[in-house]
């Protein structure tokens, strides 16, 4: 039968091994990053600088409205699906140009 003291000693030994493995893995990662920085001539500032070419390509920026409903003041930028008010007006015979700003 294994006693509590023996289990706690095993736990401490395993935790020590885990900590050493983490330190080793971290040191390896740092060495790889440093080697790549030297290879490509990068600095720490290059790693923290914001890139002007974001993967989203400027998504989420506000766009000026191109069409306005004069009765309600609702607007549409011309991007995405047409709003219901504009669809209804166009299907009633109005032209898209009637709502241009």
C-alpha positions, 0 to 999 in steps of 0.5 A, spaced: 500 500 500 502 506 498 502 511 503 500 519 503 507 521 504 510 517 498 505 520 493 506 527 495 514 526 494 512 523 487 507 529 486 513 534 487 518 530 483 513 530 477 512 537 478 519 539 478 520 535 472 514 539 469 517 545 470 524 543 468 521 541 461 517 547 461 523 551 462 527 547 456 521 548 451 521 556 453 529 556 452 528 552 445 523 557 443 527 563 444 533 560 441 528 559 435 525 566 435 532 569 436 535 565 430 529 567 425 530 575 427 537 574 425 536 571 419 531 576 417 534 582 420 528 583 425 528 587 431 523 587 437 520 593 435 518 590 428 514 584 432 510 589 436 509 594 430 502 594 427 502 592 420 499 597 415 496 591 411 491 587 416 488 581 414 481 584 414 483 589 409 480 595 413 473 591 414 469 595 419 470 602 417 465 606 417 463 608 409 459 614 407 452 614 406 450 614 398 442 613 399 437 616 404 430 616 405 427 623 405 421 621 409 425 617 415 432 620 414 434 612 414 441 611 410 444 606 406 452 606 404 450 602 398 454 596 401 451 589 403 444 587 402 439 593 401 435 595 407 427 593 407 425 601 406 429 601 399 427 594 397 420 596 398 420 603 394 424 600 388 419 595 388 413 600 388 416 603 382 421 608 385 428 608 382 435 607 386 437 614 383 431 617 387 434 616 394 441 618 392 445 623 396 
